[in-house]
Amino acid sequence: MNSPDQSLLGKVVGYADHYDASLLYPLPRAAQRAEIGITGKPVFLGADIWTAYELSWLNPRGKPQVAMGRFIVPCESTHLVESKSLKLYLNSLNNSRFADFDEMKSVLQKDLSAAIWHGGAVQAAVGVQLLTPEQFGAEKIHELDGVNLDRLDLDCTHYQPAPELLTAAFGEQPVTETLCSHLLKSNCLVTGQPDWGSVSISYSGPQIEQAGLLQYIVSFRNHNEFHEHCVERMYTDIMQRCKPTKLSVQARYTRRGGVDINPWRSSHPQAMPPQIRTARQ
């Protein structure tokens, strides 16, 4: 079974000169999910949305082509793709020739879909969107919607996930609201390098105590875990401690190596959140 310590993450490696799908390194989701009490089928819906800003290949005449890629990885997949391996894979395309954008999109979808099911039947393919240079201008910067928790003046003393900080007004009228913070920071599970992000929490149910929620978000500051599992931990802790009837958690992490990762988890079927790009991304 693939494990993070066996991957190329944190290791010095050369870049492949030509297209090589074997560079993709799948990691099973099960072990990290088991730590938060999730076994078998996920208890949520959602996806991991990756944005690749450094995507290029050659057309049949050898002329470079560029695009921005957006890859939508279903959260029910058995595996995620280790981020450095994705970057190495994308760079292997740089000197390879493809007929057109459609062929490039087809290759990306085939390879990524095979990786996230790691030898099993592909039950849900990775969604692939390629934005051409003519579409770049439509990519606007916009911050996450919601009441900004960062306005609160409070003490923070926990720097490892502390779900006991979460509480809600169970004896009062339920509310529907969206809360956000730009103070999310966690660390890479393998290298310990910092991962910076913003998080948005939309819910219906007992009103969540805002100071405790912000302190809880800050408590991830020295925690080592992949982006996807941080969001799943948040989702699970909020659901267990605050008992909303509906819950959606999304995080937008800043890019590393030309790729950003934006996990989203929801308790109920809904449209995927708009794929805005925050100023820090």
N, C-alpha and C positions, 0 to 999 in steps of 0.2 A: 504494500500500500504506500502511495506517495505521501511524504511528510514534508513540512516546511524546511527542516534542517537539511534535507537531501536536495533541495532545489538550488538554483543558481543565485538566489537572493543573497546579497552580501558577499558574493564571490566575484573576483576579477575574471571576466570572460571576453573573448573576441567576438566581433559581430560577423554573422554569416553573410557571405557575398551574394547568395541567391536564395530564393524561396525555399523555406524549410518548415513544414507544418509540425515536424517532430519537436521543434523548440518549445511548443506549448506544454506547460507543466500543470496538469490538473491536481487540485488538492481536495480531498473529501471534506464535505461540510459537516459530516456526522459527529466527529470528535468534539469540535467546538460547540456544536448545538447540544450535545449531551451534557456539557458543563452547565447549561442553563435549563436543563430538564426537558429538552426537546428530543424525542426519539421517534423514529419512523417519519411519517408524513408531517411536513411543517404545519404549525398551528396558525399560520398567517399566509397572506398573499403578497405579491410584490415582485420586485426585480432589482438587479444591480445594473445601473446605467453607467457605462464607461464612455468617456469622450477621448478620442485619439486626435491630438492636434498636429502630430507629425507623421502624416501618412502620405507615402509617395511610391510610385512605381513607374515603369516605362511603357509607352505604347509600342505597337509593333515596329515602328520606325526608330525606336530608341529615344524618343523625346520624353522627358520626365513629365509625369502627371502628379497633381497634388489634390488632396481632399481632406476634409475633416470627417472622421468616422465616429459614429455613435452606435454602440453595441449594447443591446438590451438583453441581459442574461436572466432568465426566469429563476426565481428563488427556489422553486421546487427541484431544480437540477441537483444531481447527486454531488457534483463537484463545482468549485470555482476555479478560475485560472490564476495562477500565481502571477503577480503584476510584472515582475522583471521578465519572466518568460514571454509574456504578451509583448513587451517592448522589443525583445530580441526577435520575436516572430515578425512583428510589423517591420522592423528594420531589414529583415531578410527579403522583403519585397522590393527594396529600393532599386536593385539592379536587375529585376526580373520583368519580363515583358508579358503584358496581358492585352487582350484585344480591345477592351473598352471598359467603361465604368461598370457595366452590367456583369462582365466576367469577374472583375475584381470583387464586386459585392457577393457574387455567388461563391467564390473561393473562400472569402472571409466567413460567410455564413456556414459553409460546410465544415471548415476546420474548427471554428469556435464551438459549433454545435456538437461535434464529435468529442471535443475536449471536455465539455461540461457534463457529459454523460459517461465519459471515460470507458469506452468499450461496450457500454450497454446500448440498448435501442434509444434513439433520439426521440424523446416523448414530447419535447417542446423546443423548437429551434431558437437559436439566438436571433434576435431582430437586428438587422444591419441597415443603417442609414448612412449614405455617403453624401456629404455636402460639397458641391462643386465651388470653385472660387467665385462664381457668379452669385452664389448664395451666401457667401461669408458676411456680406453687409447686413443681412437680416438677423444675424446673431447678436442680439442686444444684451447688455449687462443689466441685470435686475436682481435685487436682493430677495431673500425668502420673505413671504408674507407672514404676518402674525404680530402679536404683541411682543415687543422686544424685552426679554427678561433681563438683559444686561444693564438696564437702567437701575436695577435694584442695588442699593448700597448695603452690603452684607459681608460677614466674615466667611472665609472658606478655609477649612482645615482638613478636608478629606481629598486625597489624590489617588485613591484606588476606588473602583466602583462601590458606592455605598447606598444600596437600595433602601436602607432604613431611613434615609433622608426624605423619602417620598411619602406624602400623605395627601388626603383629599377631604373635602367637607361632605361627609356621608349623610349628615342629617339635614342638609339644605337642598334647595331646588337644583336639579341638574342643569348644566350649561353646555353650550357648544361653542368652542373657541379654538383658535390657533395661537400657539406660543412659539417663539423662536429665540435662538441664541447664537452668537458668533464665537463663543468661548470654548467650543469643543476642541479638545486636543487629546489624541491618544498616540501610541507608539507602535511601530511595526513589530509584529510578533517575533521576527527573526533578527532584524538588525538593531532594533531599539531606536531607529530614527523617528523623529516627530512627524505626525500626520495632523494637519490643521484642517478644521472644517467648521461649517455652520449647520445647525440642526433645527428642524421644524417639527412640531408635535401638534397634530390636529386631533380633537377628541370630542365625544359627547359623553356626559355622565357627571358624577360628582366633581365639583370644581377642584382642580389640582392646586395645592398650595404652591405659589410661584417661587417663593424664596427657597423652599426645599428642592424644587425641581431644578433651579439654577445651580444650587450647591451640588446636586446629583450629577448634572452635566459636567461641572468642573471636576468632579471626582474621577473622571476618566483620564485626567491629565498625565498620570504616570503609568497608565495601564497598557500592557502590551497585548494587542489583539488586532486582527485584520479589520478593515473598515466594515465589511459586511457583518461580521460577528458583533462588533460594537453596537451597530444599529439593532440587531436582533436581541442583544442583551438589554438595551434600553426599552425596546418594545415589550419584552417579557417582564421586566421589572415594573414598568408603569402599569401594565395590565394586571399584574398580581397585587400590587400595592394600592393602586388607585381605582381599580375595577371600573374602567369606562365601558360603556355599552358599544362604543365605536372608537377605534384608535388607528391613527396613521402616523408613522415616524419616517422622516426622510432626512438624510444628511448629504451635504455637498462638500466633499473634501477638495482641498487645493491639489493641483497637479504635481506629479513627480515624473520626470523623464518623458514629458509630453503627454501624459495620460492622467485624467482625473477619474475618481470612482465615486459614484453617488447612489448608495443603497436606499431602497424605499420598501417599507413593510406596512401592510394594512390588514385590519381585521375583517374587512368586507370588500366585495367587488366594487371597484370604482375606476374611473379613468386615471391613467398614470399622470402624476403631477407634471405641469408644464416644465419642459427642460430648459429652464432659464440658466444663465451663466452668471455667477456672482462676481463681484469686482475682484475678489482675491483669486478667482480661477483664471 
